[in-house]
Amino acid sequence: MKYLIVLCLVIAVALAKPQNLLEKLLQKPDVDTCATAKDLGPNCVNWARNGFCTNCQWTCAQRKHYCERTCGFCHPDYVCNEQCLTQAPRIMKELSKEEIEMLNRQ
């Protein structure tokens, strides 16, 4: 009986190790996705200070397009909130020069 229990434990351990090894081999390496992300906006740091990254006046796609790195869109677990209580969602478009100037003034 003792040998049967030991045999079962040995089999369980032997079967578990290849799965863990396989999982480790299949895992993607930890890469900083923000290392390659770029901000296209000319003044994203100031825009972020003024709330651009969370302002629903612009869509998540617009915010990501202009300030992906500064706003944190490059992090794999980042979730952008498109639900705004005060305004209806806007259709994705390029920011106008006036909108960019407005952000720079804030």
PyMOL commands that set and color helices and strands:
alter all, ss='L'
color gray80, all
select helices_A, chain A and resi 2-26+33-35+44-49+52-54+60-71+97-105
alter helices_A, ss='H'
color red, helices_A
deselect
rebuild
show_as cartoon
